[in-house]
Amino acid sequence: MWALVVLAFLLGMASAQIVPALFAFGDSLVDSGNNNMLPTIARANHPPYGYNFDNHAATGRFCDGKLIPDFLASLLGLPFPPPYLSAGDNITQGVSFGSASSGIGRWTGQGFVLSFANQVDGFREVQSRLVRRLGPMRAMSLISRSIFYICTANNDVNNFVLRFRTELPIDLRDGLLVEFALQLERLYRLGARKFVVVNLSAVGCIPMNQRLGRCGSAGMNAALSFNLGLASVLDSLRISMRGARIVTANMEGLMLQVKSNPHAYGFSNTVQGCCPLNQPWRWCFDGGEFCEKPSNFMFWDMVHPSQAFNSIAAHRWWNGTLEDVYPVNIRTLASI
């Protein structure tokens, strides 16, 4: 038994040494503080956000603690990806371009936030700085060995579901997927080769969309439709982007598993957010009350998973099977 544990640790260390940086793109499931620098109300730079983070710091993460990219960075032997807008010269081990309330659509967001295209623009600027600092060959080697973690479209889809109480029309869904593919291809042309694409979360199961403890049908149908389209797009990109490795992390499936059997994952509540306590608003109020044990809750607020759920997701995708992550897990992707 101990021999297997040691072997797994050594394999993990070997994988970590190959990946020099983690670059994260997406929405509030990825934002480590970029929106603190932007003219938007979508900010989490106040307590009780960060209650379980280092020194209880409210960094801008929409969570009580760590996000999934933070856990993955630790597994890779890297520091947490700092926010792009305040990282300064701290870019050689990766940054997060994530921006809360953003999406694939340039129209998605509350105030000015960084759309997926804006975030790719940001990486283009980082790539130029890496080339100037390291030289072209070393910079492109770093980028090609780095992992690009992408988690977006949740706001595009959820905003539509909230407004119209139905899933996206096929033409709107396909338009978003075309734009998504264009941005992935831009990253590929900028040197990215290792991608982790998180599929759409189980939108109907976030607390704001549940009804009497059950996942909302409009959100569930929207997630299923979008993820079927996304899977087809990624299969095409695996063929057209030669030399690229694209891994799909199954957020929708994991959320449904936890929702159906919460106690198996250590949760006693998958219906409410821990914060704000007994309030219908989707985010935590500044200094507002929250539940006594956030680790018992699948969700931290009415939209965002808790640190406890994020830890489960990161470790499942790191070591998981095809049910969790396709076609290989992140540990294997890191070692390639």
Phi and psi in degrees as a GROMACS rama.xvg file:
@    title "Ramachandran Plot"
@    xaxis  label "Phi"
@    yaxis  label "Psi"
@TYPE xy
-65.2527  -31.342  TRP-2
-63.6041  -38.7557  ALA-3
-67.2293  -39.1664  LEU-4
-62.8467  -45.2097  VAL-5
-63.099  -41.7233  VAL-6
-62.4838  -43.8058  LEU-7
-61.665  -40.085  ALA-8
-63.7343  -44.0009  PHE-9
-66.4276  -37.6967  LEU-10
-63.9489  -40.651  LEU-11
-62.788  -43.1043  GLY-12
-63.7302  -40.3856  MET-13
-62.7406  -40.8207  ALA-14
-63.398  -43.045  SER-15
-61.6651  -35.9038  ALA-16
-69.3404  -21.8159  GLN-17
-83.0601  -27.9551  ILE-18
-96.8173  111.697  VAL-19
-84.0752  -19.1674  PRO-20
-156.584  155.063  ALA-21
-125.206  119.312  LEU-22
-109.765  125.824  PHE-23
-114.662  139.444  ALA-24
-133.243  144.608  PHE-25
147.004  -146.167  GLY-26
-108.948  -147.524  ASP-27
-69.5199  -13.6064  SER-28
-76.0155  -5.36668  LEU-29
-127.082  -23.4305  VAL-30
-63.5386  118.783  ASP-31
-102.916  9.36061  SER-32
142.199  5.99076  GLY-33
-61.3991  -39.3507  ASN-34
-67.5318  -14.8194  ASN-35
-61.0049  -23.5619  ASN-36
-100.49  3.83767  MET-37
-117.736  153.423  LEU-38
-78.8462  78.3145  PRO-39
-146.559  152.766  THR-40
-83.8373  -8.36504  ILE-41
-80.726  76.5033  ALA-42
-131.597  147.511  ARG-43
-127.668  41.2607  ALA-44
-96.8662  36.3922  ASN-45
-145.376  151.818  HIS-46
-69.6082  153.015  PRO-47
-87.8225  8.01471  PRO-48
-56.0514  139.397  TYR-49
83.7366  8.73819  GLY-50
-54.0958  -38.1987  TYR-51
-102.3  11.8086  ASN-52
-85.3685  172.175  PHE-53
-54.9083  126.896  ASP-54
57.5374  24.9771  ASN-55
56.7178  32.3835  HIS-56
-79.8268  128.436  ALA-57
-86.1214  91.7004  ALA-58
-84.4769  -15.2439  THR-59
116.194  -5.14735  GLY-60
-74.5141  132.173  ARG-61
-82.5495  71.5977  PHE-62
-169.196  164.368  CYS-63
-78.2044  -13.7308  ASP-64
-157.179  -122.577  GLY-65
-84.1857  148.649  LYS-66
-91.6438  168.369  LEU-67
-58.3091  -44.6449  ILE-68
-60.575  -29.1936  PRO-69
-64.3608  -46.0844  ASP-70
-64.1709  -41.7916  PHE-71
-64.9481  -39.1504  LEU-72
-58.7045  -43.6614  ALA-73
-62.1435  -41.2317  SER-74
-64.472  -28.9592  LEU-75
-86.9602  -1.9334  LEU-76
75.8022  26.4232  GLY-77
-115.435  159.265  LEU-78
-71.4983  161.855  PRO-79
-59.0428  136.888  PHE-80
-63.6606  119.111  PRO-81
-73.9618  158.796  PRO-82
-64.6915  134.459  PRO-83
-54.7862  -42.1664  TYR-84
-72.531  -12.9887  LEU-85
-129.404  13.3578  SER-86
-75.683  -22.8202  ALA-87
61.9799  -129.702  GLY-88
-87.0893  3.26969  ASP-89
-84.5093  69.7341  ASN-90
-122.108  -9.7459  ILE-91
-75.006  -15.7012  THR-92
-111.368  14.9337  GLN-93
106.757  161.224  GLY-94
-145.558  166.445  VAL-95
-106.249  128.128  SER-96
-97.3618  1.44598  PHE-97
-56.5641  143.693  GLY-98
-141.087  116.181  SER-99
-59.3647  141.116  ALA-100
74.9289  0.736343  SER-101
-82.9593  174.651  SER-102
-160.592  -163.806  GLY-103
-71.6139  -43.3439  ILE-104
-68.3182  135.385  GLY-105
-69.1929  -17.1933  ARG-106
-86.2572  -10.9326  TRP-107
-79.7168  129.631  THR-108
141.405  158.829  GLY-109
-107.172  105.859  GLN-110
79.5448  -159.027  GLY-111
-88.2891  116.673  PHE-112
-130.196  172.331  VAL-113
-92.9958  109.192  LEU-114
-66.3566  170.034  SER-115
-57.5118  -41.7902  PHE-116
-62.9352  -42.2221  ALA-117
-58.4907  -39.7807  ASN-118
-67.0981  -38.7719  GLN-119
-66.5141  -36.7179  VAL-120
-57.2623  -41.6377  ASP-121
-61.9871  -40.2489  GLY-122
-67.2176  -36.002  PHE-123
-57.9923  -40.3142  ARG-124
-66.6748  -40.8659  GLU-125
-64.072  -41.3036  VAL-126
-58.8948  -43.0871  GLN-127
-62.3933  -40.0305  SER-128
-67.5716  -37.3966  ARG-129
-65.6143  -39.6961  LEU-130
-62.8054  -43.458  VAL-131
-65.5409  -36.7037  ARG-132
-79.4595  -43.2522  ARG-133
-103.099  -16.2404  LEU-134
92.0877  155.246  GLY-135
-58.7281  -45.4478  PRO-136
-69.1159  -45.4366  MET-137
-67.1328  -37.9519  ARG-138
-64.4701  -45.1602  ALA-139
-70.7872  -30.3996  MET-140
-65.7306  -43.9326  SER-141
-59.8201  -46.8061  LEU-142
-65.8439  -42.4811  ILE-143
-67.7099  -24.8658  SER-144
-93.8203  -9.24514  ARG-145
-78.9367  160.78  SER-146
-102.018  134.323  ILE-147
-109.801  108.767  PHE-148
-99.4273  124.287  TYR-149
-129.568  122.312  ILE-150
-138.496  97.37  CYS-151
-144.314  179.101  THR-152
87.3041  -11.5706  ALA-153
-59.0158  -42.4939  ASN-154
-74.0982  -37.0908  ASN-155
-55.2871  -47.6236  ASP-156
-76.7327  -46.6006  VAL-157
-65.5813  -37.6624  ASN-158
-60.9202  -40.1546  ASN-159
-66.8692  -43.7307  PHE-160
-61.7485  -43.2575  VAL-161
-63.2846  -37.2826  LEU-162
-78.5721  -41.8254  ARG-163
-111.74  -6.66041  PHE-164
56.0662  37.3424  ARG-165
-153.713  165.638  THR-166
-73.6734  166.981  GLU-167
-67.3255  141.384  LEU-168
-60.2545  149.807  PRO-169
-58.7261  -38.1499  ILE-170
-67.4022  -35.446  ASP-171
-70.2326  -43.7287  LEU-172
-56.7289  -48.1768  ARG-173
-67.4954  -32.7253  ASP-174
-63.6672  -41.804  GLY-175
-62.9422  -40.8965  LEU-176
-68.6625  -34.6979  LEU-177
-63.2458  -45.9262  VAL-178
-62.954  -40.9455  GLU-179
-59.4335  -47.0468  PHE-180
-61.8546  -39.8622  ALA-181
-59.9599  -40.7115  LEU-182
-72.201  -35.9226  GLN-183
-63.3942  -39.8867  LEU-184
-65.5311  -34.9905  GLU-185
-62.1773  -45.3688  ARG-186
-61.0122  -39.7042  LEU-187
-60.6092  -44.9904  TYR-188
-67.1784  -24.3865  ARG-189
-84.0323  1.19895  LEU-190
114.328  -7.82531  GLY-191
-66.9345  139.144  ALA-192
-131.731  -22.8367  ARG-193
-113.401  110.381  LYS-194
-116.113  138.306  PHE-195
-118.24  111.863  VAL-196
-107.218  119.159  VAL-197
-88.0508  125.237  VAL-198
-73.1867  171.99  ASN-199
-61.6633  138.552  LEU-200
-66.0966  167.348  SER-201
-72.971  82.3636  ALA-202
-54.2798  -38.8872  VAL-203
-67.2404  -15.0397  GLY-204
-98.068  -4.79178  CYS-205
-69.1595  147.634  ILE-206
-52.1006  -37.7778  PRO-207
-66.9739  -18.7275  MET-208
-106.202  -4.7642  ASN-209
-76.7189  150.694  GLN-210
-127.614  116.163  ARG-211
53.7665  38.9709  LEU-212
82.3232  1.98314  GLY-213
-111.814  146.203  ARG-214
-65.2383  137.374  CYS-215
-70.4383  135.234  GLY-216
-67.1933  -37.4843  SER-217
-62.5543  -44.8139  ALA-218
-65.9557  -38.6645  GLY-219
-65.5402  -44.9213  MET-220
-64.9902  -37.7096  ASN-221
-64.5625  -43.5074  ALA-222
-64.342  -43.763  ALA-223
-61.1618  -45.8104  LEU-224
-63.532  -46.5104  SER-225
-62.9565  -43.5717  PHE-226
-69.5517  -31.148  ASN-227
-64.6207  -43.6105  LEU-228
-64.696  -41.6226  GLY-229
-61.5831  -42.7471  LEU-230
-59.7035  -40.5292  ALA-231
-66.131  -42.299  SER-232
-62.5023  -44.2366  VAL-233
-67.019  -35.3982  LEU-234
-61.9396  -39.7423  ASP-235
-66.5702  -41.1642  SER-236
-67.9958  -30.0804  LEU-237
-62.6561  -26.8452  ARG-238
-86.666  -44.4919  ILE-239
-78.946  -30.4568  SER-240
-94.4751  83.1415  MET-241
-62.569  131.823  ARG-242
88.4788  -8.36595  GLY-243
-84.5302  149.194  ALA-244
-117.554  118.451  ARG-245
-116.787  117.954  ILE-246
-107.032  134.8  VAL-247
-103.63  121.725  THR-248
-96.3876  127.546  ALA-249
-90.5677  80.3149  ASN-250
-67.0723  -43.1888  MET-251
-57.977  -49.3935  GLU-252
-62.4894  -42.1837  GLY-253
-65.3115  -42.7865  LEU-254
-60.3719  -41.0164  MET-255
-67.1104  -37.4096  LEU-256
-62.3862  -47.1448  GLN-257
-65.4542  -41.2283  VAL-258
-61.5548  -38.3386  LYS-259
-78.4388  -23.217  SER-260
-145.987  64.8951  ASN-261
-61.0524  -36.9806  PRO-262
-65.3631  -28.0288  HIS-263
-65.418  -20.9622  ALA-264
-107.789  5.88915  TYR-265
88.5391  13.6673  GLY-266
-105.383  142.847  PHE-267
-108.5  -10.0579  SER-268
-142.486  117.529  ASN-269
-119.851  11.3009  THR-270
-103.901  -40.5494  VAL-271
-109.46  160.699  GLN-272
-85.8425  146.818  GLY-273
-62.0726  -28.0202  CYS-274
-145.454  139.101  CYS-275
-77.3143  141.329  PRO-276
-68.0946  122.11  LEU-277
57.8716  33.5353  ASN-278
-127.634  146.679  GLN-279
-83.1754  -8.55885  PRO-280
-68.9903  149.375  TRP-281
-77.3613  -24.8325  ARG-282
-115.436  166.973  TRP-283
-78.2274  139.304  CYS-284
-75.2596  151.768  PHE-285
-59.3016  115.722  ASP-286
73.181  12.836  GLY-287
-71.8741  167.302  GLY-288
-75.1442  154.487  GLU-289
-148.033  171.289  PHE-290
-67.2908  162.719  CYS-291
-72.1826  -36.6018  GLU-292
-128.596  88.7363  LYS-293
-57.5986  -29.2876  PRO-294
-67.263  -14.0226  SER-295
-85.3418  -7.98285  ASN-296
-106.031  135.206  PHE-297
-68.5218  -33.3715  MET-298
-117.579  140.279  PHE-299
-81.2057  -47.2886  TRP-300
-125.685  -161.298  ASP-301
-75.559  -3.42543  MET-302
-129.942  -39.2929  VAL-303
-104.181  138.9  HIS-304
-64.0716  156.837  PRO-305
-78.7329  166.248  SER-306
-57.2941  -37.4015  GLN-307
-61.034  -43.5757  ALA-308
-67.0619  -42.519  PHE-309
-59.3367  -37.4362  ASN-310
-63.9492  -43.7266  SER-311
-60.8567  -47.0548  ILE-312
-60.3211  -48.6388  ALA-313
-60.2034  -44.2614  ALA-314
-72.8034  -34.037  HIS-315
-64.6829  -42.6239  ARG-316
-74.2864  -25.4561  TRP-317
-70.1896  -45.1798  TRP-318
-112.886  -0.0354479  ASN-319
-74.2921  176.375  GLY-320
-96.7778  -176.091  THR-321
-61.0328  -24.4571  LEU-322
-65.033  -31.0781  GLU-323
-94.772  -36.1899  ASP-324
-155.124  132.745  VAL-325
-133.13  140.194  TYR-326
-88.9596  -8.39782  PRO-327
-137.921  162.671  VAL-328
-80.9706  171.717  ASN-329
-69.2652  -33.2513  ILE-330
-60.7728  -40.9997  ARG-331
-68.1046  -42.8716  THR-332
-57.0663  -41.6551  LEU-333
-63.2287  -31.5805  ALA-334
-84.2747  -11.6116  SER-335
